[in-house]
């Protein structure tokens, strides 16, 4: 081994020993000694294998590459979300929460040892190409993804703007694999969009949780609330793969004046944290319906769980993804990084989000639109069909309301194609009627 490489290796080995010492410090001294002896023994085995590879492998190998490979393998064996990142990979991860990156726009994970799409990011090339939550990526550019790490998959899928990447996908219900050739583009990190569904019902879509999500949501709510006529809100978290925990907490806090938002529990007591809501300057007493589905994961599950357990919103849709683990990003000395699962998320009532996800209060499956071909409904002759019929005040108001909707083509298209949004709107429009009904004592 060359002197420079030996120095690097000894530094990493010393770091491993120091970490081992910290990990096994707790407990009585005999247990510490036994555990430390086992660690030393296994490290000796590692160095023995490293020496054999350096000495006898058919081609010379870079020592740092070998050690990085060993660390990656060790971390990958823990769970699908823990990973070791080289310096370049670590810097790429940092751009996801601050700037923009070039790729196809999908959040991926490893599920049942298969690379799986959590959800496509709205408006991105993958979303427009028809990639769906739950799709299993079996090949990237013809190369099998079996045994591929998340970071390697991300690295292969991303690339320069304008270049193409071929994804081979296995989809439930499809006998043969599907092939998508997707042109890469700059993935925008604008995460909040809002519309006025009716003069009294607002709609906010959060596609992911980035560093400016809470700020953008405040601006959207200000626009919807400024006329002081808002009587209900649809908060759409479908196909939201998550993002920053801090933003999920702040978003939840905008709708809550008190109560626990989320708690985390880990092996280290420092990870046992409970985050609570604070009194808001703006009172928001209107009813909220949160839309979720199988592509709603992590941070979006935290928001849905917080609003559900605090009785602040009705959750509508289908069961969420079920990613209830906390990953801590740890920068390392040489510029590389460690993404390590350190805790689990729990909703205010103490439910673990892991695997079980958030179960909606009202289960409504999404029904895909039929390419604009709507089935013809039987038409009955009504008073309004008679020539010269007399208008009433309410009818005039309804027509004005329809004209207002028609001005915004996006809202009209959304309501036409999305049965879950339509159902949420119907519930909110009838909310005030039911709240005023008298119940026999």
C-alpha positions as CSV (number, residue, x, y, z in Angstrom):
1,X,0.0,0.0,0.0
2,X,1.4,3.4,-1.0
3,X,2.1,5.8,1.9
4,X,-0.7,8.3,1.0
5,X,-3.2,5.6,0.6
6,X,-2.1,3.9,3.9
7,X,-2.5,7.2,5.7
8,X,-6.0,7.6,4.3
9,X,-6.9,4.0,5.3
10,X,-5.5,4.4,8.8
11,X,-7.4,7.6,9.3
12,X,-10.7,5.9,8.3
13,X,-9.8,2.9,10.4
14,X,-9.2,5.2,13.4
15,X,-12.5,6.9,12.8
16,X,-14.2,3.5,12.7
17,X,-12.7,2.6,16.0
18,X,-13.7,5.9,17.6
19,X,-17.3,5.4,16.4
20,X,-17.2,1.9,17.7
21,X,-16.0,3.2,21.1
22,X,-18.9,5.7,21.2
23,X,-21.5,3.1,20.2
24,X,-20.5,0.6,22.8
25,X,-19.7,3.1,25.6
26,X,-23.1,2.6,27.3
27,X,-23.5,-0.4,29.6
28,X,-21.2,-2.1,32.1
29,X,-17.5,-2.3,31.5
30,X,-17.5,-6.1,30.9
31,X,-20.1,-5.7,28.1
32,X,-18.1,-2.8,26.6
33,X,-14.9,-4.9,26.6
34,X,-16.6,-7.9,25.0
35,X,-18.3,-5.8,22.3
36,X,-15.1,-3.8,21.6
37,X,-13.1,-7.1,21.3
38,X,-15.7,-8.3,18.7
39,X,-15.4,-5.0,16.8
40,X,-11.6,-5.2,16.7
41,X,-11.8,-8.8,15.5
42,X,-14.2,-7.9,12.7
43,X,-12.0,-4.9,11.7
44,X,-9.0,-7.2,11.5
45,X,-11.0,-9.4,9.1
46,X,-11.8,-6.4,7.0
47,X,-8.2,-5.3,6.8
48,X,-7.2,-8.8,6.0
49,X,-9.6,-8.9,3.0
50,X,-8.5,-5.4,1.9
51,X,-4.8,-6.6,1.9
52,X,-5.7,-9.7,-0.2
53,X,-7.6,-7.6,-2.7
54,X,-4.8,-5.0,-3.0
55,X,-2.2,-7.7,-3.3
56,X,-3.8,-10.4,-5.4
57,X,-6.8,-9.0,-7.4
58,X,-6.3,-9.4,-11.1
59,X,-6.2,-5.6,-11.6
60,X,-4.9,-2.8,-9.3
61,X,-7.6,-1.1,-7.3
62,X,-7.9,2.3,-5.7
63,X,-7.9,2.0,-1.9
64,X,-10.4,4.8,-1.3
65,X,-12.8,3.2,-3.9
66,X,-12.6,-0.1,-2.1
67,X,-13.2,1.5,1.3
68,X,-16.1,3.6,0.0
69,X,-17.6,0.5,-1.6
70,X,-17.4,-1.3,1.8
71,X,-19.0,1.6,3.6
72,X,-21.8,1.8,1.0
73,X,-22.5,-1.9,1.4
74,X,-22.6,-1.7,5.2
75,X,-25.0,1.3,5.2
76,X,-27.2,-0.2,2.4
77,X,-27.7,-3.3,4.6
78,X,-29.5,-1.2,7.2
79,X,-32.7,-0.1,5.4
80,X,-33.8,1.3,2.0
81,X,-33.4,5.0,3.1
82,X,-29.9,5.0,4.7
83,X,-27.0,5.6,2.3
84,X,-23.4,6.7,2.1
85,X,-22.7,9.6,-0.3
86,X,-19.5,10.6,-2.0
87,X,-18.6,14.3,-2.0
88,X,-20.4,14.9,-5.3
89,X,-23.4,12.9,-4.3
90,X,-23.7,14.9,-1.0
91,X,-23.5,18.2,-2.9
92,X,-26.2,17.0,-5.3
93,X,-28.5,16.2,-2.3
94,X,-28.1,19.7,-0.9
95,X,-29.2,21.2,-4.2
96,X,-32.6,19.4,-3.9
97,X,-33.7,21.6,-1.0
98,X,-32.2,24.9,-2.1
99,X,-32.1,25.2,-5.9
100,X,-33.0,23.1,-8.9
101,X,-31.6,20.0,-10.6
102,X,-31.8,18.4,-14.0
103,X,-33.6,15.1,-14.3
104,X,-37.0,13.6,-15.0
105,X,-38.8,14.5,-11.7
106,X,-39.6,11.3,-9.7
107,X,-39.1,10.4,-6.1
108,X,-37.9,6.8,-5.8
109,X,-37.3,4.3,-3.0
110,X,-36.5,0.6,-2.7
111,X,-39.5,-1.5,-1.8
112,X,-39.3,-5.3,-1.5
113,X,-35.8,-5.0,-3.0
114,X,-37.1,-3.4,-6.1
115,X,-36.6,0.2,-7.2
116,X,-40.0,1.8,-6.9
117,X,-41.6,5.2,-7.8
118,X,-43.0,6.9,-4.7
119,X,-44.5,9.5,-7.0
120,X,-43.7,11.7,-10.0
121,X,-43.4,15.4,-9.2
122,X,-46.2,17.4,-10.7
123,X,-45.5,19.1,-14.0
124,X,-42.1,17.3,-14.6
125,X,-41.1,15.2,-17.6
126,X,-41.9,11.9,-15.8
127,X,-45.3,13.2,-14.8
128,X,-46.1,14.3,-18.3
129,X,-44.8,11.0,-19.7
130,X,-47.3,9.0,-17.6
131,X,-45.0,7.5,-14.9
132,X,-47.2,6.6,-11.9
133,X,-46.8,6.0,-8.2
134,X,-46.1,2.4,-7.5
135,X,-44.3,1.8,-10.8
136,X,-41.3,-0.5,-10.5
137,X,-38.2,0.5,-12.4
138,X,-36.6,-2.7,-13.6
139,X,-34.1,-1.2,-16.0
140,X,-32.3,2.2,-16.6
141,X,-30.9,2.6,-20.0
142,X,-31.2,-1.2,-20.5
143,X,-29.2,-1.9,-17.3
144,X,-31.0,-4.0,-14.6
145,X,-31.7,-2.2,-11.4
146,X,-31.4,-5.3,-9.3
147,X,-29.0,-4.6,-6.5
148,X,-28.6,-1.0,-7.5
149,X,-28.5,1.6,-4.6
150,X,-30.8,4.5,-4.5
151,X,-28.0,6.9,-5.0
152,X,-26.7,5.0,-8.0
153,X,-30.2,5.0,-9.5
154,X,-30.6,8.7,-9.0
155,X,-27.2,9.3,-10.6
156,X,-28.2,7.2,-13.6
157,X,-31.6,8.9,-14.0
158,X,-30.3,12.4,-13.7
159,X,-28.4,14.1,-16.5
160,X,-28.0,17.2,-18.6
161,X,-31.1,19.1,-19.7
162,X,-32.3,18.0,-23.1
163,X,-30.7,14.5,-22.9
164,X,-32.9,11.4,-22.8
165,X,-33.1,8.5,-20.4
166,X,-34.9,5.2,-21.0
167,X,-36.7,3.7,-18.1
168,X,-38.2,0.2,-18.3
169,X,-41.1,-0.1,-15.9
170,X,-43.2,-3.0,-14.5
171,X,-46.7,-1.8,-13.6
172,X,-49.4,-3.6,-11.7
173,X,-52.2,-4.8,-14.1
174,X,-49.8,-4.7,-17.1
175,X,-48.6,-8.0,-18.4
176,X,-45.6,-6.6,-20.3
177,X,-43.0,-4.1,-19.2
178,X,-43.5,-0.4,-20.3
179,X,-40.7,1.6,-21.8
180,X,-40.5,5.3,-21.3
181,X,-37.9,7.5,-23.1
182,X,-38.0,10.7,-21.1
183,X,-36.2,14.0,-22.0
184,X,-34.5,15.4,-19.0
185,X,-35.3,19.0,-17.9
186,X,-34.6,21.4,-15.0
187,X,-36.9,20.3,-12.2
188,X,-38.6,23.3,-10.7
189,X,-38.8,23.4,-6.9
190,X,-41.9,25.6,-6.7
191,X,-44.1,23.4,-4.5
192,X,-47.3,25.4,-3.9
193,X,-50.1,26.2,-6.4
194,X,-53.5,27.5,-5.6
195,X,-56.9,28.1,-7.2
196,X,-60.3,29.5,-6.3
197,X,-62.6,26.5,-7.0
198,X,-65.7,28.7,-6.2
199,X,-65.9,32.2,-4.7
200,X,-66.1,30.5,-1.3
201,X,-64.0,27.3,-1.7
202,X,-60.2,27.5,-2.1
203,X,-57.8,24.8,-3.4
204,X,-54.1,24.5,-2.5
205,X,-51.7,21.9,-4.0
206,X,-48.4,21.2,-2.3
207,X,-46.3,19.0,-4.5
208,X,-43.3,18.6,-2.2
209,X,-41.8,20.2,0.9
210,X,-38.8,22.4,0.1
211,X,-37.1,25.3,1.9
212,X,-39.7,27.9,0.7
213,X,-42.9,25.8,1.0
214,X,-44.3,27.5,4.1
215,X,-43.6,31.0,2.8
216,X,-45.3,30.1,-0.5
217,X,-48.2,28.6,1.3
218,X,-48.7,31.7,3.4
219,X,-48.8,33.8,0.2
220,X,-51.4,31.4,-1.3
221,X,-53.6,31.5,1.8
222,X,-53.3,35.3,1.9
223,X,-54.6,35.4,-1.7
224,X,-57.5,33.0,-1.0
225,X,-58.4,34.7,2.3
226,X,-58.1,38.4,1.4
227,X,-61.7,38.7,0.2
228,X,-62.9,37.3,3.6
229,X,-65.3,34.9,1.8
230,X,-63.4,31.7,2.2
231,X,-65.7,29.0,3.8
232,X,-63.6,25.9,3.0
233,X,-60.3,24.7,1.7
234,X,-59.1,21.6,-0.2
235,X,-55.4,20.9,0.7
236,X,-54.1,18.5,-2.0
237,X,-51.1,16.3,-0.8
238,X,-51.6,13.5,-3.4
239,X,-48.4,12.2,-5.0
240,X,-46.4,14.4,-2.6
241,X,-43.2,12.4,-1.8
242,X,-42.3,14.6,1.2
243,X,-39.1,16.6,1.8
244,X,-38.1,18.7,4.8
245,X,-39.5,17.8,8.2
246,X,-39.2,21.4,9.4
247,X,-41.5,22.5,6.6
248,X,-44.0,19.9,7.3
249,X,-44.2,21.0,10.9
250,X,-44.5,24.7,9.9
251,X,-47.2,23.9,7.3
252,X,-49.2,22.0,10.0
253,X,-48.7,24.9,12.4
254,X,-50.5,27.3,10.0
255,X,-53.7,25.4,10.5
256,X,-53.4,24.6,14.2
257,X,-53.4,26.8,17.3
258,X,-52.4,24.1,19.8
259,X,-51.6,20.4,20.2
260,X,-48.8,18.1,19.1
261,X,-47.9,18.0,15.4
262,X,-45.5,15.1,15.3
263,X,-43.1,13.3,17.6
264,X,-40.0,11.3,16.8
265,X,-38.4,8.5,18.8
266,X,-35.0,6.9,18.2
267,X,-32.3,4.9,19.9
268,X,-30.6,8.0,21.0
269,X,-32.7,10.0,23.5
270,X,-31.7,13.2,21.6
271,X,-33.9,11.9,18.8
272,X,-37.0,11.8,21.2
273,X,-38.6,15.1,20.2
274,X,-42.2,16.4,20.3
275,X,-43.1,19.3,18.1
276,X,-46.2,21.3,19.0
277,X,-48.4,24.0,17.3
278,X,-48.4,27.7,18.3
279,X,-51.1,30.3,18.4
280,X,-51.5,31.9,14.9
281,X,-52.0,35.6,14.2
282,X,-54.5,34.6,11.5
283,X,-57.6,32.6,12.7
284,X,-58.6,29.9,10.2
285,X,-61.9,28.4,11.4
286,X,-63.0,27.2,8.0
287,X,-63.3,23.4,7.4
288,X,-60.4,21.7,5.5
289,X,-60.4,18.5,3.4
290,X,-56.9,17.0,2.8
291,X,-56.5,14.8,-0.3
292,X,-54.0,11.9,0.0
293,X,-53.1,8.7,-1.9
294,X,-50.4,6.0,-2.1
295,X,-48.0,8.6,-3.5
296,X,-48.3,10.8,-0.3
297,X,-45.2,10.0,1.8
298,X,-43.1,11.2,4.7
299,X,-43.6,14.9,5.3
300,X,-47.0,14.9,3.6
301,X,-48.0,12.0,5.9
302,X,-46.9,14.1,8.9
303,X,-49.2,17.0,7.8
304,X,-52.2,14.7,7.2
305,X,-51.7,12.9,10.5
306,X,-51.4,16.1,12.5
307,X,-54.5,17.6,11.0
308,X,-56.4,14.3,11.3
309,X,-55.5,13.6,15.0
310,X,-56.1,17.2,16.0
311,X,-59.6,17.0,14.5
312,X,-58.8,19.9,12.2
313,X,-59.3,18.3,8.8
314,X,-61.1,15.4,7.1
315,X,-58.7,13.2,5.2
316,X,-60.1,11.9,1.8
317,X,-58.6,9.6,-0.7
318,X,-56.7,6.3,-0.3
319,X,-54.1,5.0,2.2
320,X,-50.7,6.8,2.1
321,X,-47.3,5.4,1.3
322,X,-46.2,4.6,4.9
323,X,-42.7,6.1,5.1
324,X,-42.5,6.9,8.8
325,X,-38.7,7.1,9.4
326,X,-36.4,10.0,10.1
327,X,-33.2,10.4,8.1
328,X,-30.4,12.6,9.5
329,X,-27.9,14.0,7.1
330,X,-24.4,13.8,8.6
331,X,-21.5,15.6,6.8
332,X,-18.2,13.7,7.0
333,X,-14.7,14.9,7.2
334,X,-13.6,14.4,3.6
335,X,-16.7,16.2,2.2
336,X,-18.8,13.0,1.8
337,X,-22.0,12.5,3.8
338,X,-24.1,9.9,5.6
339,X,-27.8,9.7,5.3
340,X,-28.8,7.6,8.3
341,X,-32.2,6.5,9.7
342,X,-32.2,7.7,13.3
343,X,-35.8,7.7,14.4
344,X,-39.5,7.0,13.6
345,X,-42.3,9.4,13.2
346,X,-45.5,9.3,15.4
347,X,-48.7,11.2,14.9
348,X,-50.2,13.2,17.8
349,X,-52.2,10.2,19.0
350,X,-49.1,8.0,19.1
351,X,-49.6,6.1,15.8
352,X,-46.5,5.1,13.9
353,X,-46.7,6.2,10.2
354,X,-44.2,3.4,9.2
355,X,-45.7,0.9,6.8
356,X,-49.3,1.6,8.0
357,X,-49.4,5.1,6.6
358,X,-52.4,7.4,7.1
359,X,-55.8,5.8,6.6
360,X,-58.3,8.3,5.2
361,X,-61.5,9.2,7.0
362,X,-63.4,8.9,3.7
363,X,-62.0,6.4,1.2
364,X,-62.5,7.6,-2.4
365,X,-60.5,5.9,-5.2
366,X,-59.3,8.1,-8.1
367,X,-61.3,7.5,-11.3
368,X,-59.2,8.4,-14.4
369,X,-60.9,10.6,-16.9
370,X,-62.2,8.9,-20.0
371,X,-60.3,11.1,-22.5
372,X,-63.1,13.7,-22.5
373,X,-65.7,11.2,-23.7
374,X,-68.4,11.5,-21.1
375,X,-71.3,9.1,-21.1
376,X,-74.6,10.7,-22.1
377,X,-77.0,11.2,-19.3
378,X,-80.8,11.1,-19.9
379,X,-82.3,14.6,-20.2
380,X,-85.6,15.4,-18.6
381,X,-87.6,18.5,-19.6
382,X,-87.5,21.1,-16.9
383,X,-88.9,24.5,-16.3
384,X,-85.6,26.1,-17.3
385,X,-86.0,24.5,-20.8
386,X,-89.2,26.3,-21.5
387,X,-89.0,29.4,-23.7
388,X,-89.5,32.6,-21.8
389,X,-89.1,31.0,-18.4
390,X,-88.8,33.4,-15.4
391,X,-85.5,33.6,-13.6
392,X,-85.1,33.7,-9.8
393,X,-82.5,35.4,-7.7
394,X,-80.7,32.2,-6.8
395,X,-80.5,31.0,-10.5
396,X,-79.0,34.3,-11.4
397,X,-76.3,33.9,-8.7
398,X,-75.6,30.4,-9.8
399,X,-75.1,31.5,-13.4
400,X,-72.7,34.3,-12.3
401,X,-70.9,31.6,-10.3
402,X,-70.5,29.4,-13.3
403,X,-69.2,32.3,-15.4
404,X,-66.6,33.0,-12.7
405,X,-65.4,29.4,-12.9
406,X,-65.3,29.4,-16.7
407,X,-62.8,32.3,-16.6
408,X,-60.3,30.0,-15.1
409,X,-59.7,27.1,-17.5
410,X,-57.4,25.3,-15.1
411,X,-60.1,25.1,-12.4
412,X,-62.7,23.9,-14.9
413,X,-60.3,21.2,-16.2
414,X,-59.4,20.1,-12.7
415,X,-63.0,19.7,-11.6
416,X,-63.8,17.9,-14.9
417,X,-61.0,15.4,-14.7
418,X,-60.5,14.9,-10.9
419,X,-63.3,13.0,-9.1
420,X,-61.6,13.3,-5.7
421,X,-61.4,17.1,-6.0
422,X,-65.1,17.2,-7.1
423,X,-66.1,15.1,-4.1
424,X,-64.1,17.3,-1.7
425,X,-65.8,20.4,-3.1
426,X,-69.3,18.8,-2.7
427,X,-68.5,18.0,0.9
428,X,-67.3,21.5,1.7
429,X,-70.3,23.1,-0.1
430,X,-72.7,21.0,2.1
431,X,-70.6,21.4,5.3
432,X,-72.4,24.6,6.3
433,X,-75.8,23.1,5.7
434,X,-75.1,20.1,7.9
435,X,-73.5,22.2,10.7
436,X,-76.8,24.2,11.0
437,X,-79.0,21.1,11.2
438,X,-80.7,20.4,14.5
439,X,-80.4,16.9,15.9
440,X,-83.3,15.6,18.0
441,X,-82.4,15.2,21.7
